């Protein structure tokens, strides 16, 4: 992947009105404010709860990192990286409401169009609470810069190693 022409989508998902569910959006905002992000070819986007409308953004990306609250069965604020097929497996095996349009559904939409980026990852942050509220819990708020660094380290590696 050449840094000069690659589009690396960093997509923060979540609902900013549900405490820790906002973490993906807040990490994307944090990354967008970092000077290094533009140098790495990152386009940080607040994906909020837009669902399938994000397919166009995702389809145009050469690489993609999604950040979201995720049940990791670990202490609140834990940050975990799921890359490539490990991301796909995590999304397929997590529990969710059958009426949800989830990230795995969006990836299936991309698969139908032959547009799933080979370089894709999910950065999950374990929430403490998903109740109504505009402020994240302290443990999850403190995880925002750590999650941003996980994203940047991953993208640095992608930029340094051309895709085959």
PyMOL commands that place a pseudoatom at each C-alpha (Angstrom):
pseudoatom trace, name=CA, resn=UNK, resi=1, chain=A, elem=C, hetatm=0, pos=[0.000, 0.000, 0.000]
pseudoatom trace, name=CA, resn=UNK, resi=2, chain=A, elem=C, hetatm=0, pos=[1.507, 3.247, -1.083]
pseudoatom trace, name=CA, resn=UNK, resi=3, chain=A, elem=C, hetatm=0, pos=[0.975, 6.108, 1.287]
pseudoatom trace, name=CA, resn=UNK, resi=4, chain=A, elem=C, hetatm=0, pos=[0.582, 8.544, -1.606]
pseudoatom trace, name=CA, resn=UNK, resi=5, chain=A, elem=C, hetatm=0, pos=[-2.647, 7.194, -3.081]
pseudoatom trace, name=CA, resn=UNK, resi=6, chain=A, elem=C, hetatm=0, pos=[-4.150, 4.853, -0.488]
pseudoatom trace, name=CA, resn=UNK, resi=7, chain=A, elem=C, hetatm=0, pos=[-7.380, 5.668, 1.249]
pseudoatom trace, name=CA, resn=UNK, resi=8, chain=A, elem=C, hetatm=0, pos=[-7.415, 4.263, 4.759]
pseudoatom trace, name=CA, resn=UNK, resi=9, chain=A, elem=C, hetatm=0, pos=[-10.852, 4.628, 6.269]
pseudoatom trace, name=CA, resn=UNK, resi=10, chain=A, elem=C, hetatm=0, pos=[-10.964, 4.843, 10.048]
pseudoatom trace, name=CA, resn=UNK, resi=11, chain=A, elem=C, hetatm=0, pos=[-14.608, 4.464, 10.937]
pseudoatom trace, name=CA, resn=UNK, resi=12, chain=A, elem=C, hetatm=0, pos=[-15.909, 5.133, 14.437]
pseudoatom trace, name=CA, resn=UNK, resi=13, chain=A, elem=C, hetatm=0, pos=[-19.245, 3.450, 15.130]
pseudoatom trace, name=CA, resn=UNK, resi=14, chain=A, elem=C, hetatm=0, pos=[-21.626, 4.025, 18.010]
pseudoatom trace, name=CA, resn=UNK, resi=15, chain=A, elem=C, hetatm=0, pos=[-24.403, 6.028, 19.544]
pseudoatom trace, name=CA, resn=UNK, resi=16, chain=A, elem=C, hetatm=0, pos=[-23.153, 9.133, 21.359]
pseudoatom trace, name=CA, resn=UNK, resi=17, chain=A, elem=C, hetatm=0, pos=[-26.288, 9.202, 23.510]
pseudoatom trace, name=CA, resn=UNK, resi=18, chain=A, elem=C, hetatm=0, pos=[-25.551, 5.828, 25.134]
pseudoatom trace, name=CA, resn=UNK, resi=19, chain=A, elem=C, hetatm=0, pos=[-22.532, 6.323, 27.473]
pseudoatom trace, name=CA, resn=UNK, resi=20, chain=A, elem=C, hetatm=0, pos=[-19.771, 3.897, 26.401]
pseudoatom trace, name=CA, resn=UNK, resi=21, chain=A, elem=C, hetatm=0, pos=[-21.438, 3.110, 23.058]
pseudoatom trace, name=CA, resn=UNK, resi=22, chain=A, elem=C, hetatm=0, pos=[-19.901, 6.437, 21.951]
pseudoatom trace, name=CA, resn=UNK, resi=23, chain=A, elem=C, hetatm=0, pos=[-16.328, 5.135, 22.182]
pseudoatom trace, name=CA, resn=UNK, resi=24, chain=A, elem=C, hetatm=0, pos=[-15.895, 4.358, 18.472]
pseudoatom trace, name=CA, resn=UNK, resi=25, chain=A, elem=C, hetatm=0, pos=[-16.993, 7.840, 17.467]
pseudoatom trace, name=CA, resn=UNK, resi=26, chain=A, elem=C, hetatm=0, pos=[-14.764, 9.452, 20.105]
pseudoatom trace, name=CA, resn=UNK, resi=27, chain=A, elem=C, hetatm=0, pos=[-11.700, 7.481, 18.985]
pseudoatom trace, name=CA, resn=UNK, resi=28, chain=A, elem=C, hetatm=0, pos=[-12.295, 8.477, 15.346]
pseudoatom trace, name=CA, resn=UNK, resi=29, chain=A, elem=C, hetatm=0, pos=[-12.601, 12.125, 16.426]
pseudoatom trace, name=CA, resn=UNK, resi=30, chain=A, elem=C, hetatm=0, pos=[-9.377, 11.823, 18.427]
pseudoatom trace, name=CA, resn=UNK, resi=31, chain=A, elem=C, hetatm=0, pos=[-7.542, 10.355, 15.431]
pseudoatom trace, name=CA, resn=UNK, resi=32, chain=A, elem=C, hetatm=0, pos=[-8.900, 13.054, 13.099]
pseudoatom trace, name=CA, resn=UNK, resi=33, chain=A, elem=C, hetatm=0, pos=[-7.280, 15.674, 15.357]
pseudoatom trace, name=CA, resn=UNK, resi=34, chain=A, elem=C, hetatm=0, pos=[-3.819, 14.072, 15.167]
pseudoatom trace, name=CA, resn=UNK, resi=35, chain=A, elem=C, hetatm=0, pos=[-1.414, 15.523, 12.544]
pseudoatom trace, name=CA, resn=UNK, resi=36, chain=A, elem=C, hetatm=0, pos=[0.008, 12.052, 11.879]
pseudoatom trace, name=CA, resn=UNK, resi=37, chain=A, elem=C, hetatm=0, pos=[-3.369, 10.805, 10.637]
pseudoatom trace, name=CA, resn=UNK, resi=38, chain=A, elem=C, hetatm=0, pos=[-3.272, 12.897, 7.452]
pseudoatom trace, name=CA, resn=UNK, resi=39, chain=A, elem=C, hetatm=0, pos=[0.353, 11.916, 6.818]
pseudoatom trace, name=CA, resn=UNK, resi=40, chain=A, elem=C, hetatm=0, pos=[-0.653, 8.244, 6.962]
pseudoatom trace, name=CA, resn=UNK, resi=41, chain=A, elem=C, hetatm=0, pos=[-3.522, 8.725, 4.499]
pseudoatom trace, name=CA, resn=UNK, resi=42, chain=A, elem=C, hetatm=0, pos=[-6.221, 8.241, 7.123]
pseudoatom trace, name=CA, resn=UNK, resi=43, chain=A, elem=C, hetatm=0, pos=[-9.720, 9.503, 6.526]
pseudoatom trace, name=CA, resn=UNK, resi=44, chain=A, elem=C, hetatm=0, pos=[-11.405, 9.410, 9.952]
pseudoatom trace, name=CA, resn=UNK, resi=45, chain=A, elem=C, hetatm=0, pos=[-15.181, 9.305, 9.840]
pseudoatom trace, name=CA, resn=UNK, resi=46, chain=A, elem=C, hetatm=0, pos=[-17.905, 9.424, 12.487]
pseudoatom trace, name=CA, resn=UNK, resi=47, chain=A, elem=C, hetatm=0, pos=[-20.040, 6.521, 11.339]
pseudoatom trace, name=CA, resn=UNK, resi=48, chain=A, elem=C, hetatm=0, pos=[-22.401, 6.889, 14.279]
pseudoatom trace, name=CA, resn=UNK, resi=49, chain=A, elem=C, hetatm=0, pos=[-25.349, 4.581, 13.743]
pseudoatom trace, name=CA, resn=UNK, resi=50, chain=A, elem=C, hetatm=0, pos=[-25.660, 5.097, 9.981]
pseudoatom trace, name=CA, resn=UNK, resi=51, chain=A, elem=C, hetatm=0, pos=[-25.751, 1.366, 9.144]
pseudoatom trace, name=CA, resn=UNK, resi=52, chain=A, elem=C, hetatm=0, pos=[-25.908, 0.387, 5.495]
pseudoatom trace, name=CA, resn=UNK, resi=53, chain=A, elem=C, hetatm=0, pos=[-25.488, 3.979, 4.321]
pseudoatom trace, name=CA, resn=UNK, resi=54, chain=A, elem=C, hetatm=0, pos=[-21.791, 3.529, 5.181]
pseudoatom trace, name=CA, resn=UNK, resi=55, chain=A, elem=C, hetatm=0, pos=[-21.323, 0.965, 2.394]
pseudoatom trace, name=CA, resn=UNK, resi=56, chain=A, elem=C, hetatm=0, pos=[-20.312, 3.621, -0.130]
pseudoatom trace, name=CA, resn=UNK, resi=57, chain=A, elem=C, hetatm=0, pos=[-17.608, 4.969, 2.197]
pseudoatom trace, name=CA, resn=UNK, resi=58, chain=A, elem=C, hetatm=0, pos=[-16.396, 1.447, 2.931]
pseudoatom trace, name=CA, resn=UNK, resi=59, chain=A, elem=C, hetatm=0, pos=[-16.413, 0.413, -0.724]
pseudoatom trace, name=CA, resn=UNK, resi=60, chain=A, elem=C, hetatm=0, pos=[-14.151, 3.302, -1.700]
pseudoatom trace, name=CA, resn=UNK, resi=61, chain=A, elem=C, hetatm=0, pos=[-11.518, 2.467, 0.934]
pseudoatom trace, name=CA, resn=UNK, resi=62, chain=A, elem=C, hetatm=0, pos=[-8.277, 0.643, 0.158]
pseudoatom trace, name=CA, resn=UNK, resi=63, chain=A, elem=C, hetatm=0, pos=[-8.024, -0.347, 3.821]
pseudoatom trace, name=CA, resn=UNK, resi=64, chain=A, elem=C, hetatm=0, pos=[-10.397, 0.020, 6.750]
pseudoatom trace, name=CA, resn=UNK, resi=65, chain=A, elem=C, hetatm=0, pos=[-10.245, 0.127, 10.535]
pseudoatom trace, name=CA, resn=UNK, resi=66, chain=A, elem=C, hetatm=0, pos=[-13.515, 0.156, 12.448]
pseudoatom trace, name=CA, resn=UNK, resi=67, chain=A, elem=C, hetatm=0, pos=[-13.658, 1.176, 16.110]
pseudoatom trace, name=CA, resn=UNK, resi=68, chain=A, elem=C, hetatm=0, pos=[-16.624, 0.182, 18.255]
pseudoatom trace, name=CA, resn=UNK, resi=69, chain=A, elem=C, hetatm=0, pos=[-17.705, -0.864, 21.710]
pseudoatom trace, name=CA, resn=UNK, resi=70, chain=A, elem=C, hetatm=0, pos=[-17.422, -4.649, 21.880]
pseudoatom trace, name=CA, resn=UNK, resi=71, chain=A, elem=C, hetatm=0, pos=[-18.129, -7.294, 24.480]
pseudoatom trace, name=CA, resn=UNK, resi=72, chain=A, elem=C, hetatm=0, pos=[-14.668, -8.759, 25.004]
pseudoatom trace, name=CA, resn=UNK, resi=73, chain=A, elem=C, hetatm=0, pos=[-15.405, -10.435, 28.357]
pseudoatom trace, name=CA, resn=UNK, resi=74, chain=A, elem=C, hetatm=0, pos=[-12.608, -8.311, 29.854]
pseudoatom trace, name=CA, resn=UNK, resi=75, chain=A, elem=C, hetatm=0, pos=[-12.415, -5.313, 32.219]
pseudoatom trace, name=CA, resn=UNK, resi=76, chain=A, elem=C, hetatm=0, pos=[-14.020, -2.048, 31.033]
pseudoatom trace, name=CA, resn=UNK, resi=77, chain=A, elem=C, hetatm=0, pos=[-11.674, -0.004, 28.881]
pseudoatom trace, name=CA, resn=UNK, resi=78, chain=A, elem=C, hetatm=0, pos=[-9.827, -3.041, 27.506]
pseudoatom trace, name=CA, resn=UNK, resi=79, chain=A, elem=C, hetatm=0, pos=[-8.797, -2.451, 23.879]
pseudoatom trace, name=CA, resn=UNK, resi=80, chain=A, elem=C, hetatm=0, pos=[-8.429, -5.391, 21.506]
pseudoatom trace, name=CA, resn=UNK, resi=81, chain=A, elem=C, hetatm=0, pos=[-7.452, -5.560, 17.841]
pseudoatom trace, name=CA, resn=UNK, resi=82, chain=A, elem=C, hetatm=0, pos=[-9.087, -8.030, 15.437]
pseudoatom trace, name=CA, resn=UNK, resi=83, chain=A, elem=C, hetatm=0, pos=[-7.457, -8.015, 12.011]
pseudoatom trace, name=CA, resn=UNK, resi=84, chain=A, elem=C, hetatm=0, pos=[-8.552, -9.645, 8.753]
pseudoatom trace, name=CA, resn=UNK, resi=85, chain=A, elem=C, hetatm=0, pos=[-10.135, -13.061, 9.168]
pseudoatom trace, name=CA, resn=UNK, resi=86, chain=A, elem=C, hetatm=0, pos=[-9.945, -12.719, 12.956]
pseudoatom trace, name=CA, resn=UNK, resi=87, chain=A, elem=C, hetatm=0, pos=[-12.220, -9.662, 12.614]
pseudoatom trace, name=CA, resn=UNK, resi=88, chain=A, elem=C, hetatm=0, pos=[-14.637, -11.633, 10.451]
pseudoatom trace, name=CA, resn=UNK, resi=89, chain=A, elem=C, hetatm=0, pos=[-14.720, -14.500, 12.972]
pseudoatom trace, name=CA, resn=UNK, resi=90, chain=A, elem=C, hetatm=0, pos=[-15.314, -12.159, 15.927]
pseudoatom trace, name=CA, resn=UNK, resi=91, chain=A, elem=C, hetatm=0, pos=[-18.199, -10.434, 14.140]
pseudoatom trace, name=CA, resn=UNK, resi=92, chain=A, elem=C, hetatm=0, pos=[-19.808, -13.720, 13.103]
pseudoatom trace, name=CA, resn=UNK, resi=93, chain=A, elem=C, hetatm=0, pos=[-19.666, -15.281, 16.558]
pseudoatom trace, name=CA, resn=UNK, resi=94, chain=A, elem=C, hetatm=0, pos=[-20.794, -12.392, 18.760]
pseudoatom trace, name=CA, resn=UNK, resi=95, chain=A, elem=C, hetatm=0, pos=[-24.345, -12.275, 20.049]
pseudoatom trace, name=CA, resn=UNK, resi=96, chain=A, elem=C, hetatm=0, pos=[-26.719, -9.572, 18.847]
pseudoatom trace, name=CA, resn=UNK, resi=97, chain=A, elem=C, hetatm=0, pos=[-30.329, -8.732, 18.231]
pseudoatom trace, name=CA, resn=UNK, resi=98, chain=A, elem=C, hetatm=0, pos=[-31.576, -10.409, 15.021]
pseudoatom trace, name=CA, resn=UNK, resi=99, chain=A, elem=C, hetatm=0, pos=[-33.098, -7.079, 13.939]
pseudoatom trace, name=CA, resn=UNK, resi=100, chain=A, elem=C, hetatm=0, pos=[-29.726, -5.274, 14.051]
pseudoatom trace, name=CA, resn=UNK, resi=101, chain=A, elem=C, hetatm=0, pos=[-27.885, -4.251, 10.918]
pseudoatom trace, name=CA, resn=UNK, resi=102, chain=A, elem=C, hetatm=0, pos=[-24.372, -4.910, 12.104]
pseudoatom trace, name=CA, resn=UNK, resi=103, chain=A, elem=C, hetatm=0, pos=[-20.859, -4.522, 10.829]
pseudoatom trace, name=CA, resn=UNK, resi=104, chain=A, elem=C, hetatm=0, pos=[-20.867, -8.144, 9.679]
pseudoatom trace, name=CA, resn=UNK, resi=105, chain=A, elem=C, hetatm=0, pos=[-23.914, -7.366, 7.507]
pseudoatom trace, name=CA, resn=UNK, resi=106, chain=A, elem=C, hetatm=0, pos=[-22.100, -4.394, 5.996]
pseudoatom trace, name=CA, resn=UNK, resi=107, chain=A, elem=C, hetatm=0, pos=[-19.077, -6.571, 5.233]
pseudoatom trace, name=CA, resn=UNK, resi=108, chain=A, elem=C, hetatm=0, pos=[-21.403, -9.092, 3.566]
pseudoatom trace, name=CA, resn=UNK, resi=109, chain=A, elem=C, hetatm=0, pos=[-22.725, -6.256, 1.410]
pseudoatom trace, name=CA, resn=UNK, resi=110, chain=A, elem=C, hetatm=0, pos=[-19.160, -5.423, 0.419]
pseudoatom trace, name=CA, resn=UNK, resi=111, chain=A, elem=C, hetatm=0, pos=[-18.478, -9.101, -0.321]
pseudoatom trace, name=CA, resn=UNK, resi=112, chain=A, elem=C, hetatm=0, pos=[-21.431, -9.161, -2.731]
pseudoatom trace, name=CA, resn=UNK, resi=113, chain=A, elem=C, hetatm=0, pos=[-19.809, -6.284, -4.594]
pseudoatom trace, name=CA, resn=UNK, resi=114, chain=A, elem=C, hetatm=0, pos=[-16.285, -7.745, -4.397]
pseudoatom trace, name=CA, resn=UNK, resi=115, chain=A, elem=C, hetatm=0, pos=[-15.173, -4.731, -2.368]
pseudoatom trace, name=CA, resn=UNK, resi=116, chain=A, elem=C, hetatm=0, pos=[-14.021, -6.057, 1.028]
pseudoatom trace, name=CA, resn=UNK, resi=117, chain=A, elem=C, hetatm=0, pos=[-10.590, -4.575, 1.718]
pseudoatom trace, name=CA, resn=UNK, resi=118, chain=A, elem=C, hetatm=0, pos=[-7.910, -7.209, 2.313]
pseudoatom trace, name=CA, resn=UNK, resi=119, chain=A, elem=C, hetatm=0, pos=[-6.572, -4.910, 4.983]
pseudoatom trace, name=CA, resn=UNK, resi=120, chain=A, elem=C, hetatm=0, pos=[-9.368, -4.540, 7.477]
pseudoatom trace, name=CA, resn=UNK, resi=121, chain=A, elem=C, hetatm=0, pos=[-9.534, -4.513, 11.231]
pseudoatom trace, name=CA, resn=UNK, resi=122, chain=A, elem=C, hetatm=0, pos=[-11.804, -3.944, 14.175]
pseudoatom trace, name=CA, resn=UNK, resi=123, chain=A, elem=C, hetatm=0, pos=[-10.593, -2.214, 17.316]
pseudoatom trace, name=CA, resn=UNK, resi=124, chain=A, elem=C, hetatm=0, pos=[-13.001, -3.164, 20.080]
pseudoatom trace, name=CA, resn=UNK, resi=125, chain=A, elem=C, hetatm=0, pos=[-13.256, -1.436, 23.442]
pseudoatom trace, name=CA, resn=UNK, resi=126, chain=A, elem=C, hetatm=0, pos=[-14.981, -3.198, 26.334]
pseudoatom trace, name=CA, resn=UNK, resi=127, chain=A, elem=C, hetatm=0, pos=[-17.788, -0.956, 27.642]
pseudoatom trace, name=CA, resn=UNK, resi=128, chain=A, elem=C, hetatm=0, pos=[-18.746, -0.595, 31.293]
pseudoatom trace, name=CA, resn=UNK, resi=129, chain=A, elem=C, hetatm=0, pos=[-22.241, 0.798, 30.663]
pseudoatom trace, name=CA, resn=UNK, resi=130, chain=A, elem=C, hetatm=0, pos=[-24.560, 1.293, 27.718]
pseudoatom trace, name=CA, resn=UNK, resi=131, chain=A, elem=C, hetatm=0, pos=[-27.214, 3.378, 29.420]
pseudoatom trace, name=CA, resn=UNK, resi=132, chain=A, elem=C, hetatm=0, pos=[-28.622, 6.707, 28.316]
pseudoatom trace, name=CA, resn=UNK, resi=133, chain=A, elem=C, hetatm=0, pos=[-26.026, 9.398, 28.924]
pseudoatom trace, name=CA, resn=UNK, resi=134, chain=A, elem=C, hetatm=0, pos=[-23.739, 11.713, 26.999]
pseudoatom trace, name=CA, resn=UNK, resi=135, chain=A, elem=C, hetatm=0, pos=[-20.555, 10.934, 28.965]
pseudoatom trace, name=CA, resn=UNK, resi=136, chain=A, elem=C, hetatm=0, pos=[-18.525, 7.754, 28.803]
pseudoatom trace, name=CA, resn=UNK, resi=137, chain=A, elem=C, hetatm=0, pos=[-17.515, 5.995, 31.995]
pseudoatom trace, name=CA, resn=UNK, resi=138, chain=A, elem=C, hetatm=0, pos=[-14.008, 6.890, 33.234]
pseudoatom trace, name=CA, resn=UNK, resi=139, chain=A, elem=C, hetatm=0, pos=[-12.425, 3.552, 32.245]
pseudoatom trace, name=CA, resn=UNK, resi=140, chain=A, elem=C, hetatm=0, pos=[-13.696, 3.797, 28.673]
pseudoatom trace, name=CA, resn=UNK, resi=141, chain=A, elem=C, hetatm=0, pos=[-12.907, 7.516, 28.326]
pseudoatom trace, name=CA, resn=UNK, resi=142, chain=A, elem=C, hetatm=0, pos=[-9.327, 6.750, 29.406]
pseudoatom trace, name=CA, resn=UNK, resi=143, chain=A, elem=C, hetatm=0, pos=[-9.140, 4.049, 26.707]
pseudoatom trace, name=CA, resn=UNK, resi=144, chain=A, elem=C, hetatm=0, pos=[-9.709, 6.538, 23.851]
pseudoatom trace, name=CA, resn=UNK, resi=145, chain=A, elem=C, hetatm=0, pos=[-6.026, 7.530, 23.377]
pseudoatom trace, name=CA, resn=UNK, resi=146, chain=A, elem=C, hetatm=0, pos=[-4.912, 3.884, 23.782]
pseudoatom trace, name=CA, resn=UNK, resi=147, chain=A, elem=C, hetatm=0, pos=[-7.372, 2.747, 21.121]
pseudoatom trace, name=CA, resn=UNK, resi=148, chain=A, elem=C, hetatm=0, pos=[-6.209, 5.571, 18.838]
pseudoatom trace, name=CA, resn=UNK, resi=149, chain=A, elem=C, hetatm=0, pos=[-2.610, 4.420, 19.246]
pseudoatom trace, name=CA, resn=UNK, resi=150, chain=A, elem=C, hetatm=0, pos=[-3.601, 0.833, 18.364]
pseudoatom trace, name=CA, resn=UNK, resi=151, chain=A, elem=C, hetatm=0, pos=[-5.165, 2.170, 15.155]
pseudoatom trace, name=CA, resn=UNK, resi=152, chain=A, elem=C, hetatm=0, pos=[-2.138, 4.310, 14.300]
pseudoatom trace, name=CA, resn=UNK, resi=153, chain=A, elem=C, hetatm=0, pos=[0.321, 1.472, 14.964]
pseudoatom trace, name=CA, resn=UNK, resi=154, chain=A, elem=C, hetatm=0, pos=[-1.683, -0.833, 12.698]
pseudoatom trace, name=CA, resn=UNK, resi=155, chain=A, elem=C, hetatm=0, pos=[-1.875, 1.740, 9.902]
pseudoatom trace, name=CA, resn=UNK, resi=156, chain=A, elem=C, hetatm=0, pos=[1.859, 2.506, 10.216]
pseudoatom trace, name=CA, resn=UNK, resi=157, chain=A, elem=C, hetatm=0, pos=[2.521, -1.195, 9.648]
pseudoatom trace, name=CA, resn=UNK, resi=158, chain=A, elem=C, hetatm=0, pos=[0.217, -1.302, 6.643]
pseudoatom trace, name=CA, resn=UNK, resi=159, chain=A, elem=C, hetatm=0, pos=[1.870, 1.754, 5.095]
pseudoatom trace, name=CA, resn=UNK, resi=160, chain=A, elem=C, hetatm=0, pos=[5.351, 0.309, 5.697]
pseudoatom trace, name=CA, resn=UNK, resi=161, chain=A, elem=C, hetatm=0, pos=[4.458, -3.064, 4.118]
pseudoatom trace, name=CA, resn=UNK, resi=162, chain=A, elem=C, hetatm=0, pos=[2.993, -2.829, 0.617]
pseudoatom trace, name=CA, resn=UNK, resi=163, chain=A, elem=C, hetatm=0, pos=[-0.028, -5.060, 0.059]
pseudoatom trace, name=CA, resn=UNK, resi=164, chain=A, elem=C, hetatm=0, pos=[0.620, -8.102, -2.083]
for i in range(1, 164): cmd.bond("trace and resi %d" % i, "trace and resi %d" % (i + 1))
show_as sticks, trace
zoom trace
